[in-house]
Amino acid sequence: MRNLLPAGSVVRLKQDAGKLVDMMIFGYYGVNGETKQCYEYLGVIYPGGNAVETPLHMFNGDDIAEVVFEGYSTEESREALADLTAHTLKVLESGSEEAAPKQNEDLFF
């Protein structure tokens, strides 16, 4: 299981046409409504953010060409992200429709 980058990280994504695009990570484990494919990261174009026409992008760690900036991280946030990852993997393996844990004080601050 790969360790995920913290929220706020800025990454440069590989693109099919050879163009590189910078994204800021703001979330994890998004599911494409049409394909039902789960992606590791949710991001917005950097520096445009939600101000651009297509604000939300989903991508995986394999799509990252370079980490431009790594976001703030604490031991507590790394543990919470590891718990979220373990839960998501369990859900995906079970085939359940529940894509994320219920919000509680153990996972979210």
Protein Blocks (a to p, Z undefined) as FASTA:
>chain_A
ZZdddehiacddddfklpacddddfbehiacfklopacfbdcdddfklmmbmblbccddf
klpmbdfbdcdddfklmmmmmmmmmmmmmmmmnopablbdcddfklpZZ
